[in-house]
């Protein structure tokens, strides 16, 4: 790895660290919750589409079965009338319908598997979302009980930083108070 690549990577890491420090954790979590809810809604729409496809395939399978039964009865009539050429054509048609029925069955199986997998993913994501929402509520409850406690990433109220001089003056005042001397007297 070249030196420039390492410096670039270090600079990016520092920049991302600074940006992470500026972000408000509550807002980041709320945005993550909105994103999760949107993703779940999208997946639920996809699941509904898959269920609609399954219903269509089921109707198509029933129609194919009914058509095959009808062709079988027509084949019986052809054999009874000793019309072999027509019987052959109907047998071809029935074989085509049988292939079509197998294709429908495979499509149903694949769609059912996709639907079941998607339903399981949605359930998992809903559980994760509920966990995140619960943690956010607990965090907000903690913050409301201790409004003085700043967020670990948020700037202090007022945006000011305590300087060393302020600490030194407070230290000297506290030292005088403890020694029993009045402030401002030597």
C-alpha positions as CSV (number, residue, x, y, z in Angstrom):
1,X,0.0,0.0,0.0
2,X,1.4,3.4,-0.9
3,X,1.9,6.2,1.5
4,X,-0.6,8.4,-0.2
5,X,-3.3,5.7,0.1
6,X,-2.6,5.3,3.8
7,X,-2.8,9.0,4.4
8,X,-6.0,9.3,2.4
9,X,-7.6,6.4,4.4
10,X,-6.5,8.0,7.7
11,X,-7.9,11.4,6.6
12,X,-11.2,9.8,5.6
13,X,-11.4,7.9,9.0
14,X,-10.8,11.2,10.9
15,X,-13.3,13.0,8.8
16,X,-15.9,10.3,9.4
17,X,-15.1,10.4,13.1
18,X,-15.7,14.1,13.2
19,X,-19.0,13.8,11.3
20,X,-20.1,11.0,13.7
21,X,-19.4,13.2,16.6
22,X,-21.6,16.0,15.2
23,X,-24.6,13.8,14.6
24,X,-27.3,13.7,17.1
25,X,-27.8,10.0,18.1
26,X,-31.6,10.3,18.6
27,X,-32.0,11.8,15.1
28,X,-29.8,9.1,13.6
29,X,-31.9,6.4,15.3
30,X,-35.1,8.0,14.3
31,X,-34.0,8.1,10.7
32,X,-32.9,4.4,10.9
33,X,-36.4,3.6,12.2
34,X,-38.0,5.4,9.3
35,X,-35.7,3.6,6.8
36,X,-36.6,0.2,8.4
37,X,-40.3,1.0,8.3
38,X,-40.1,1.9,4.7
39,X,-38.1,-1.2,3.9
40,X,-40.6,-3.4,5.7
41,X,-43.5,-1.7,3.8
42,X,-41.8,-2.3,0.5
43,X,-41.2,-5.9,1.4
44,X,-44.8,-6.3,2.5
45,X,-46.0,-5.0,-0.9
46,X,-43.7,-7.5,-2.6
47,X,-45.1,-10.3,-0.4
48,X,-48.7,-9.2,-1.4
49,X,-47.6,-9.3,-5.0
50,X,-46.3,-12.9,-4.6
51,X,-49.5,-13.9,-2.9
52,X,-51.4,-12.5,-5.8
53,X,-49.2,-14.5,-8.2
54,X,-49.8,-17.6,-6.2
55,X,-53.6,-17.1,-6.5
56,X,-53.3,-16.6,-10.2
57,X,-51.2,-19.7,-10.6
58,X,-53.7,-21.7,-8.5
59,X,-56.5,-20.6,-10.8
60,X,-54.4,-21.5,-13.9
61,X,-53.6,-24.9,-12.4
62,X,-57.3,-25.6,-11.9
63,X,-58.2,-24.4,-15.4
64,X,-55.4,-26.7,-16.8
65,X,-56.7,-29.7,-14.9
66,X,-60.2,-29.0,-16.1
67,X,-59.0,-28.7,-19.7
68,X,-57.0,-32.0,-19.4
69,X,-60.1,-33.8,-18.1
70,X,-62.2,-32.4,-21.0
71,X,-59.5,-33.5,-23.5
72,X,-59.4,-37.0,-21.9
73,X,-63.2,-37.3,-22.4
74,X,-62.8,-36.2,-26.0
75,X,-60.1,-38.8,-26.5
76,X,-62.4,-41.5,-25.2
77,X,-65.1,-40.4,-27.7
78,X,-62.5,-40.5,-30.5
79,X,-61.4,-44.0,-29.6
80,X,-65.0,-45.1,-29.4
81,X,-65.6,-43.7,-32.9
82,X,-62.3,-45.2,-34.0
83,X,-61.1,-41.8,-35.2
84,X,-57.3,-42.3,-34.6
85,X,-56.0,-39.2,-36.3
86,X,-58.2,-37.0,-34.1
87,X,-57.3,-39.0,-31.0
88,X,-53.6,-38.4,-31.8
89,X,-54.2,-34.7,-32.1
90,X,-56.0,-34.6,-28.8
91,X,-53.3,-36.8,-27.1
92,X,-50.7,-34.2,-28.3
93,X,-52.9,-31.4,-26.8
94,X,-53.2,-33.4,-23.5
95,X,-49.4,-33.9,-23.4
96,X,-48.9,-30.1,-24.0
97,X,-51.3,-29.4,-21.2
98,X,-49.5,-31.9,-18.9
99,X,-46.2,-30.1,-19.5
100,X,-47.9,-26.8,-18.9
101,X,-49.3,-28.1,-15.6
102,X,-45.8,-29.2,-14.5
103,X,-44.5,-25.7,-15.3
104,X,-47.3,-24.2,-13.3
105,X,-46.5,-26.5,-10.4
106,X,-42.8,-25.5,-10.5
107,X,-43.7,-21.8,-10.6
108,X,-46.1,-22.3,-7.7
109,X,-43.3,-24.0,-5.7
110,X,-40.8,-21.3,-6.4
111,X,-43.2,-18.5,-5.7
112,X,-44.3,-20.2,-2.4
113,X,-40.6,-20.6,-1.4
114,X,-40.0,-16.9,-2.2
115,X,-43.1,-15.9,-0.3
116,X,-42.2,-18.0,2.8
117,X,-38.6,-16.6,2.8
118,X,-39.8,-13.0,2.4
119,X,-42.4,-13.5,5.2
120,X,-39.7,-14.8,7.5
121,X,-37.4,-11.9,6.7
122,X,-40.3,-9.4,7.3
123,X,-40.9,-11.0,10.7
124,X,-37.3,-10.8,11.6
125,X,-37.1,-7.2,10.5
126,X,-40.2,-6.3,12.5
127,X,-38.7,-7.8,15.6
128,X,-35.5,-5.8,15.0
129,X,-37.5,-2.7,14.5
130,X,-39.5,-3.2,17.7
131,X,-36.2,-3.7,19.5
132,X,-34.8,-0.5,18.1
133,X,-38.0,1.5,18.9
134,X,-37.9,0.1,22.5
135,X,-34.3,1.1,22.9
136,X,-35.0,4.6,21.6
137,X,-37.9,5.0,24.0
138,X,-35.7,3.9,26.9
139,X,-33.0,6.4,25.8
140,X,-35.6,9.2,25.5
141,X,-37.0,8.3,29.0
142,X,-33.5,8.4,30.4
143,X,-32.9,11.8,28.8
144,X,-36.2,13.2,30.1
145,X,-35.3,12.1,33.7
146,X,-31.8,13.6,33.4
147,X,-32.1,16.6,31.1
148,X,-28.7,17.8,32.4
149,X,-26.9,14.8,31.0
150,X,-25.7,15.7,27.6
151,X,-25.7,13.2,24.8
152,X,-22.3,11.6,24.4
153,X,-22.0,13.1,20.9
154,X,-23.9,16.3,21.4
155,X,-22.2,19.6,22.3
156,X,-22.8,21.0,25.8
157,X,-25.7,23.3,26.3
158,X,-24.7,26.8,25.2
159,X,-22.0,25.3,23.1
160,X,-19.2,26.6,25.3
161,X,-16.2,24.7,26.5
162,X,-14.8,25.0,30.0
163,X,-11.3,26.6,29.8
164,X,-8.3,25.8,32.0
165,X,-8.4,29.3,33.5
166,X,-12.1,28.8,34.6
167,X,-11.1,25.5,36.2
168,X,-8.2,27.2,38.0
169,X,-10.3,30.1,39.3
170,X,-13.0,27.6,40.5
171,X,-10.3,25.5,42.2
172,X,-8.8,28.5,44.0
173,X,-12.2,29.6,45.2
174,X,-13.1,26.1,46.5
175,X,-9.7,25.9,48.2
176,X,-10.3,29.3,50.0
177,X,-13.8,28.2,51.0
178,X,-12.5,25.0,52.5
179,X,-9.7,26.7,54.4
180,X,-12.3,29.0,56.0
181,X,-10.9,32.2,54.5
182,X,-13.3,34.6,52.9
183,X,-13.0,35.0,49.2
184,X,-10.9,38.0,48.2
185,X,-8.9,38.1,51.5
186,X,-5.3,37.1,51.6
